[in-house]
Amino acid sequence: MYKEGSCIEGDELLSLSRGPSDYATSFSGCITNGYSFHTNDRDKNLRTQNSGVFVVGNIGDGSNNIDYYGILNEIIILEYLGGNYVALFRCK
């Protein structure tokens, strides 16, 4: 069913379906999609704060959104084949 190089999304989905590598890496900061993120521990020693997160949630009925505000405590990167990765944010 899979034909190599048939579409970019197919290659990414194949990489994700094979699962991440056996190791995860934890960071105190990262840049993803042009945005810089720092953990709360790293921000304690800086003049500017970059550990706040905001996510607009959708409860599914189309009328109300639930907004989530939090403080970033840990950044975990899972690496996949083909140079793909997923960043997980642990927040309070």
Secondary structure, DSSP 8 states (H G I E B T S, - for coil): ---TTS-HHHHHHHHHHT---S-EEEESEEEETTEEEE-HHHHTTSSS---EEEEEEE-SSSS-EEEEEEEEEEEEEEE-GGG-EEEEEEE-
